[in-house]
Amino acid sequence: MSFADWKDKTAGFKKIDVRGVAGNFFPGLKKQAMELPVGAGLEVVQTFEPIPLYAVMEQLGFEYHTVQSAESEFHAYFYRTAVKEDDGSIPMRPAALTNFPLIDEELGRIAVNFWDLTWNDEKRSLPYETRLLLSLTNAVGAGRMRQACRELVKAYAHGVDSAALDDVFELLAWNQGIGFFSSEIGPSTLFKAYKTIKQQEKLGKDREEIKAFLMANFGEKNPDIAVQ
């Protein structure tokens, strides 16, 4: 169906205004959407185009049409054409995007459009599943374990085999362990000082001699050590 087929029914849609709502309002919205029969609909009002809702609502059997009525006012109409239950395949949506309009409405639009470009644009070369795994590993490297877990769940839900996840965690063990040591700790001034102690001891130097050598080479005169 096209919007023209159900346009006249939008006046009777239940309106849900989520402007200024922080956090994840989607569970409540989804509950209301799933209770609607075929031929009914919802109107969602947001300060930016609610792009993350489109795929989710489509999986529940809704068509959509969005109208921008003001610079920071979007009305998204969702009309149910079929009853489809949530079978668990509906992906988690970026609920944190709703925080950005609270800071600045233009920032909210930029954030959601950037998300759409990154994850939905057909010009992307890497497969969606590969990008999810890259996002997972980037999140781990940045210490964002909640995001990493969400990416893992989405990757598995989109068909990534557990054997591929084995590879990811093996690489994490390498890069966060041996790889990190090799690239960051090994070349560091810290490890040079450690190697100096070991080398000096092998040469038979006593503690006081080694201490003096360390102070001379790894003390305040060393720009990598001194506090500016």
C-alpha positions, 0 to 999 in steps of 0.5 A: 500500500501507499501513503495515499491509501491510508492518508485519510485515517491518520487523523484517528491515529494515537499521537505519541509525542517523544520530544524531550524524552530521554532514554529508551522509550521504544519498549513502551511504544512497541507494546502499544504498536503490537496491540493495534489491529490491522487498519490502525496506526500511531503518530510519533512526534520527534525533534528529528526524523525517527529513522531508527524506528522505521525498520523496527516498525516494518518488522511489526507489520507497519508502513510509515510516512514522515512529514516535517512540519517545522525545523525541529518537528517531525511527524511519523505516521505508522499504519498497520497492514499486517499483524507480525509478532516480535519473534526476537529478530528485531534488533536493538536500536540506538536509544542513546540518540534521544539524548542528543536533542536534549543538548541541542536539537540540531545535534540530535538531527546530525547524530541520527543522520550520521547513524543512518549513514553509517549503518544503513547507507547502501554505499557502504562496502563492508558487509553489515555483519563485518561492521558490527564486529569491527564496532564490537572490537573498537568498543572493547578497545575504548572500554565500552563493554555495554556497547560491545555486548550490544554489537555482539548480540546484533551480530549473532542475530544477523547470522554471524556464526559463533566460530567467527566470534571465537576468532574475534575473542582470540584477536582480542586476547592477542591485541589486548595481551601480547599485541599490546605488550609488544607494541606499547609496553615493550618499546616504553621507557618503563620496559627500558628501565626494567631491561637495564636492571636485568642487563646490569645484574648480568654484568655483576653490578651491585644494587648501588651501581645500578641505582645510580645508573637508573637515576642518571638515565631514567630520572628527572633529566630524561624527558620521558620521565620528568614532570613538566 
